[in-house]
Structures are given as C-alpha cells and as structure tokens.
C-alpha cells in the first residue's frame, strides 16, 4: 500500500508534544514510550475511518 494515500499532517501544537517528539527521536528504539494522550479522540476516529475506507477497497 502506498504511503501517499495517508494524511501527512504532522503538527506539534504544544510544548509537551514537542518534548515528546524530541524524546522519541533521541531515544533508542527499544526504550521508546509514545505519549498517546497527545492524540485526540477525534483524530484517532478520523484515522480509523480512513484506514477502514482504504482496506475496504
């Protein structure tokens, strides 16, 4: 599946989001813990809906 079919919106709106991103990119892969509280329920639902649409094709 081509990645171009996904929304590429990548916005860090808060200082907490920036700090979390900095921690993710500066930490080795095995110890990364993603702060899932940064994702709103609306964005998660929108992403699930898009994924279902893509997979149903």
N, C-alpha and C positions, 0 to 999 in steps of 0.2 A: 504494500500500500504506500502510495506516495505521501510524503510528509507535507507536500504543498496543499493538501486538502484540509489541513487543520488550521485553526485560528492561531496566528503567531503573536497575539497580543501579550506582551511581556512588560508589565508596568510595576514598578516598585513605588507604591504610594506613601509608605510610612517609613520612619526611621527603623522601626522594628523589622520591616520587610527587607530593607537594605542590609541590616545587620545579619539577618538570617541567610540572605543570599551570599554575603561575604563569607560567613561561616561554612556554607555548603561548598563554595568553590575553593576554599583554602584548606579544607579538611580531607584527608584520605578517604576513599570510597567506603571502606568498611565501617567507619565510625560516624557516618552522616546520619543525622536525625532531622528530618524535614518538619518544620513547624506548620502543621496542617491547619492551624487556626487562622492562617493568613489567607486562606481560600474561602471566599464567601459561599454560602449555600446556593445563591443564585448562579454563580459562575460554575459551580460543580454540577448543578442540574442542567445548565446550558451545554456543558461539555458532554455529559452523559447523553443528552438528546442528540447532539451532533454525531457522537460515536454510534448510537443506535441507527441513525439515518444512514451512515456510511456502511455499517455492517449489514443493513437490510437490502442493500443494492445487489 
